[in-house]
Amino acid sequence: MKIKLAPHHSRALTFVEVIVGVVVLLGLLVLILPYFAQCHSRATRIVCVCNLKEVGLGFRTWAGDHGELYPMKFYTNRAGGPRWLASGDLFRYFQVLSNSVKSLTNLVCPDDKQVRSATNFAGDFGPQTISYFAALQADESDPNMFLAGDRNITNGLPILGGLLRLDTNRVAGWIHKIHHGAGNIAITDGSVQQLKSSGLNTAVLHSGVTNWLLFP
């Protein structure tokens, strides 16, 4: 005896059900996308911190071979100022690190869309391949000074001749195009600090000097 199975009837989704499904999916996307954006922001800042760790180590390694002087103080002209300041070739303070940093990508912040990594330290290396500033007055013997950091730093003054003066007389902050209004600073003690504007001004105070920042 054969048993007949009842025919299976599939029901198509109605237009209203489709619209409801789309609305639910859009709502989920609205909730999830900020989370992924925040994760991406954190990831780029972690890479940037690692980069500045490598840059700071490169500067200290180089100083160890040059009388405990960073290149910003080692290479000077007869007037006692930075050797390459007048010519605008400030990127050369990073170029001397060719044997001290692991990779050229260490000089590029992943959140800095205006900078690309060079292929080598000789051919295409230049200002357009560096995301970070170097501090002119950085001293190996003082653990509280600025050494390098994200170039989106500002205190409202123009960067003249590649130099920005940073001291306690003006409030400092970060331009939002990199790290969404935050930034990272490599200190001469070997640490890298992730700072918002309030923390940046505290760090300027703790540095104990007028910070002359060199921009490539």
C-alpha positions as CSV (number, residue, x, y, z in Angstrom):
1,M,0.0,0.0,0.0
2,K,1.5,3.3,-1.1
3,I,1.1,6.3,1.1
4,K,0.7,9.6,-0.8
5,L,2.5,12.5,0.6
6,A,0.7,15.8,0.7
7,P,2.2,18.2,-1.8
8,H,4.6,20.8,-0.4
9,H,3.6,24.3,-1.1
10,S,6.3,27.0,-1.0
11,R,5.1,30.5,-0.2
12,A,6.8,33.5,-1.7
13,L,7.8,36.4,0.5
14,T,5.4,39.3,0.3
15,F,6.6,42.7,-0.6
16,V,6.0,43.9,3.0
17,E,8.2,41.1,4.4
18,V,11.0,41.9,1.9
19,I,10.9,45.6,3.0
20,V,10.9,44.6,6.7
21,G,14.0,42.3,6.1
22,V,15.8,45.1,4.3
23,V,15.1,47.6,7.1
24,V,16.3,45.1,9.7
25,L,19.6,44.5,7.7
26,L,20.1,48.2,7.3
27,G,19.6,48.7,11.1
28,L,22.2,46.0,11.8
29,L,24.6,47.7,9.5
30,V,24.1,51.0,11.2
31,L,24.9,49.4,14.5
32,I,27.9,47.4,13.3
33,L,29.7,49.8,11.0
34,P,30.8,52.2,13.8
35,Y,32.3,49.2,15.6
36,F,34.3,48.2,12.6
37,A,35.5,51.8,12.1
38,Q,36.6,51.9,15.7
39,C,38.4,48.6,15.4
40,H,40.2,49.9,12.2
41,S,41.1,53.1,14.0
42,R,42.6,51.1,16.9
43,A,44.5,48.9,14.6
44,T,46.1,51.7,12.7
45,R,47.1,53.4,15.9
46,I,48.7,50.2,17.2
47,V,50.7,49.9,13.9
48,C,51.7,53.6,14.3
49,V,52.9,53.0,17.9
50,C,55.0,50.0,16.6
51,N,56.4,52.2,13.9
52,L,57.4,54.9,16.3
53,K,58.9,52.3,18.6
54,E,61.1,51.3,15.7
55,V,61.9,54.9,14.8
56,G,62.9,55.7,18.4
57,L,65.1,52.6,18.6
58,G,66.7,53.5,15.3
59,F,67.5,57.0,16.6
60,R,68.9,55.7,19.8
61,T,71.0,53.0,18.0
62,W,72.3,55.6,15.7
63,A,73.2,57.9,18.6
64,G,75.1,55.1,20.3
65,D,77.4,55.1,17.3
66,H,77.8,58.9,17.2
67,G,78.7,60.1,20.6
68,E,75.2,59.7,22.1
69,L,73.9,62.4,19.8
70,Y,70.8,62.1,17.7
71,P,71.3,63.1,14.0
72,M,69.4,66.3,14.6
73,K,72.2,67.4,16.9
74,F,75.1,65.6,15.3
75,Y,74.6,67.1,11.8
76,T,75.1,70.8,12.4
77,N,76.3,73.7,10.3
78,R,78.9,76.3,11.3
79,A,76.2,78.5,12.9
80,G,75.3,75.7,15.3
81,G,71.9,75.0,13.7
82,P,70.6,71.9,12.0
83,R,72.8,71.1,8.9
84,W,69.8,70.5,6.6
85,L,67.4,73.1,8.0
86,A,68.2,75.9,5.6
87,S,68.0,73.7,2.5
88,G,64.7,72.1,3.7
89,D,66.0,68.6,3.4
90,L,64.8,67.6,6.8
91,F,63.9,64.1,5.6
92,R,67.7,63.4,5.7
93,Y,67.5,63.1,9.5
94,F,65.5,60.0,8.8
95,Q,67.5,58.9,5.8
96,V,70.6,58.3,8.0
97,L,68.5,55.6,9.8
98,S,68.8,53.3,6.8
99,N,70.9,50.8,8.8
100,S,68.9,51.3,12.0
101,V,65.2,50.7,11.1
102,K,63.8,47.4,9.9
103,S,61.7,48.7,7.1
104,L,60.8,51.8,5.2
105,T,57.2,51.1,6.1
106,N,58.1,52.0,9.7
107,L,58.3,55.6,8.6
108,V,54.7,55.7,7.3
109,C,51.6,55.9,9.5
110,P,48.9,53.6,8.0
111,D,46.3,56.3,8.7
112,D,48.3,59.0,6.8
113,K,46.8,58.8,3.3
114,Q,49.0,61.6,1.9
115,V,52.2,59.6,2.4
116,R,53.4,56.5,0.7
117,S,56.3,54.2,1.6
118,A,59.5,54.5,-0.4
119,T,61.1,51.5,-2.1
120,N,64.6,52.3,-0.9
121,F,66.5,54.9,1.1
122,A,68.3,56.3,-2.0
123,G,66.1,56.4,-5.1
124,D,62.6,57.6,-4.2
125,F,63.1,58.5,-0.5
126,G,62.0,62.0,0.5
127,P,59.5,64.1,2.4
128,Q,56.5,62.4,0.7
129,T,57.6,59.0,2.3
130,I,57.6,60.0,6.0
131,S,54.7,60.5,8.3
132,Y,56.6,61.6,11.4
133,F,58.3,64.7,12.8
134,A,61.7,64.6,14.5
135,A,62.4,66.9,17.5
136,L,65.4,69.2,17.1
137,Q,66.3,69.5,20.7
138,A,66.0,65.7,21.6
139,D,68.8,64.7,24.0
140,E,69.8,61.2,24.8
141,S,70.6,62.2,28.4
142,D,67.1,63.6,29.1
143,P,64.3,60.9,29.3
144,N,61.4,63.3,29.1
145,M,61.9,65.0,25.7
146,F,60.0,64.5,22.5
147,L,61.9,62.5,19.9
148,A,59.5,61.8,17.1
149,G,55.7,61.6,16.5
150,D,52.7,61.9,14.2
151,R,52.9,64.9,11.9
152,N,49.2,65.9,12.5
153,I,50.3,67.9,15.6
154,T,49.5,71.6,15.7
155,N,49.2,74.6,18.0
156,G,47.6,77.0,15.5
157,L,50.9,78.4,14.2
158,P,52.1,77.9,10.7
159,I,55.0,75.4,10.0
160,L,57.7,77.8,8.7
161,G,60.7,76.3,7.0
162,G,59.6,72.8,8.2
163,L,59.7,73.9,11.8
164,L,56.9,74.2,14.5
165,R,57.6,75.7,17.9
166,L,55.7,73.8,20.6
167,D,55.8,75.2,24.2
168,T,53.4,75.9,27.1
169,N,52.5,79.4,25.8
170,R,50.1,77.9,23.3
171,V,47.6,75.1,23.5
172,A,48.6,72.1,21.3
173,G,46.3,69.6,19.6
174,W,45.9,67.2,16.8
175,I,44.5,67.7,13.3
176,H,41.6,65.2,12.7
177,K,42.8,63.9,9.3
178,I,45.0,61.3,11.1
179,H,43.9,59.2,14.1
180,H,40.7,61.2,14.4
181,G,42.1,64.0,16.5
182,A,44.7,62.0,18.5
183,G,48.3,61.0,18.0
184,N,51.4,59.3,19.1
185,I,54.7,60.7,20.5
186,A,58.0,58.8,20.8
187,I,59.8,60.0,24.0
188,T,63.6,59.9,24.6
189,D,63.1,57.3,27.3
190,G,62.1,54.7,24.7
191,S,58.3,54.8,25.3
192,V,55.6,55.8,22.8
193,Q,52.6,57.6,24.2
194,Q,49.1,57.6,22.7
195,L,47.7,61.0,23.5
196,K,44.7,63.1,23.0
197,S,45.0,66.9,23.1
198,S,44.9,67.2,26.9
199,G,47.6,64.5,27.3
200,L,49.7,66.2,24.6
201,N,49.8,69.5,26.5
202,T,50.8,67.6,29.7
203,A,53.6,65.9,27.7
204,V,54.8,69.3,26.4
205,L,54.9,70.5,30.0
206,H,56.8,67.4,31.2
207,S,59.4,67.8,28.4
208,G,60.7,70.8,30.2
209,V,61.8,72.6,27.0
210,T,60.6,74.5,24.0
211,N,60.0,71.7,21.4
212,W,61.2,72.5,17.9
213,L,59.6,69.9,15.7
214,L,61.1,69.2,12.3
215,F,58.6,68.2,9.6
216,P,59.9,66.4,6.5
